[in-house]
Amino acid sequence: MNDEIREGMDVVAPLLNMIGSPEAGLDLVEVAAELVAENARFNKWVFARKSRSSPVDLWNMAALVRGHERDLSAAWSGFQSASDDLRTRRYRELIELLKAQRDSLRDCRECDAIAYQDPAMPRELLDF
């Protein structure tokens, strides 16, 4: 498997864990599946524009997805470890996060631009 596919799986893996979990209700399964599909469309868009993208753009596209993966993993862990009185709230927060991530990837594709600027971008990339 090449690195591009492996990187895409790193993002999708937590979503597949959610979808397969007995703790996931139908609402969560639906929005997680929508995010998996939007992630695939986003990756196709990234690869199609790769040759005309600057190193800064490529860095920011990858950083956006890495941030999504980190945030959704934290939200999923927070839901799983929530006490009974917080569980419903954490579930709703998780669903809203997944919807926001789906929408941000869609917006990038539809606008054909990356608005995200990674604050941790190496300074040497800014010279390009």
Sequence and secondary structure as in RCSB ss.txt:
>XXXX:A:sequence
MNDEIREGMDVVAPLLNMIGSPEAGLDLVEVAAELVAENARFNKWVFARKSRSSPVDLWNMAALVRGHERDLSAA
WSGFQSASDDLRTRRYRELIELLKAQRDSLRDCRECDAIAYQDPAMPRELLDF
>XXXX:A:secstr
  HHHHHHHHHHHHHHHHHH TT  HHHHHHHHHHHHHHHHHHHHHHHHGGG  HHHHHHHHHHHHHHHHHHHHH
HHHHHH  HHHHHHHHHHHHHHHHHHHHHHHHHHHHTS     TT  GGGGG 
